[in-house]
Amino acid sequence: MLTPDAFIAKWRRSGLKERSAAQEHFIDLCRLLGEPTPAEADPTGEWYCFERGARKDVSFALIRRFRESVAIGLAMLGFPRRR
């Protein structure tokens, strides 16, 4: 598990572009929140992986749940919640 202080320190120092850092940043968020990474949760990459094509029929409930998880993680780090 990654601590909030370690997460902030790491990403404050980072000079990577968004696309270059996206996957590692997401994995660090998983570690911070105590959630499995995509490879840990889905070793075959059938339903949870990076760079898999998105379907247009993806549930809005799933997207809303993901956004809420990210918002909770950011709130844990002291960032204000937006509505």
N, C-alpha and C positions, 0 to 999 in steps of 0.2 A: 504494500500500500504506500502511496506517495503522500507525503504531508502537504498541507496547503502552503506552508512556507517554502518547501523545496520546489513545488510546482511554480510558485510565483518567481522565485529566484531564477529558476531555469529559463522560464519564458520571458522574463524581463531582459535577460542577457542576449536572447536570441536575435540574430540579425537576418534570419531566414525569411524568404518570401512566403506568402500564405500557402501557395501550392506546394512548395518544398517542405513545409513544416506540418501540413494538414494531418497526415496519418500519424506521425509521432505525437502531435498535440492531442489527437483524439485518444490514442493509447494512454497517454499520461492522464487525460481526464478519466478514463476508465479506472486506472490505478488509484487516482485521487478519490473517486467515488466508491471504490471497492467493487466495481463491476467487471465482469469478464471482458477481455478484448475480443474483437471479432474472431480471431483464430482460436482463442480458447473456447468461445461459446459455440462456434460452428467450424470445426476442423476441416470439413469438406467444402466449405464456402458456398453451400447451397442457398442460404437465406440471410447470412450476415457476414459481409466481407467488403473490402475496399474495391473500388473500380468495377463493380458489377453494374451492368446496365439497369437503370431504373424503369420500372413499369409505370404506365400512366394510371393504372387502377390501384395504386398504392393507397391504402386507407389514410384518410385525413386524421383519424384517431391515432394512428401510429405516429404520424408526423407531430401531432400535438403532444403526444407522450414524450417523444424525443426532445422536443423544445422545452418541455417542462423539466425534464431531467437535466438539461444543460442549464436552465435557469436556476435550479436548486443548487447545482454545483457552483455556479458563479456566486450565488448568495452565500454559500459556505465560505467563499474566498473574500467576502466583504463587498462584492459589487451590488449596487442597488438593483432591485427587480423592476423591470419595465412592464407596463400593462398596455 
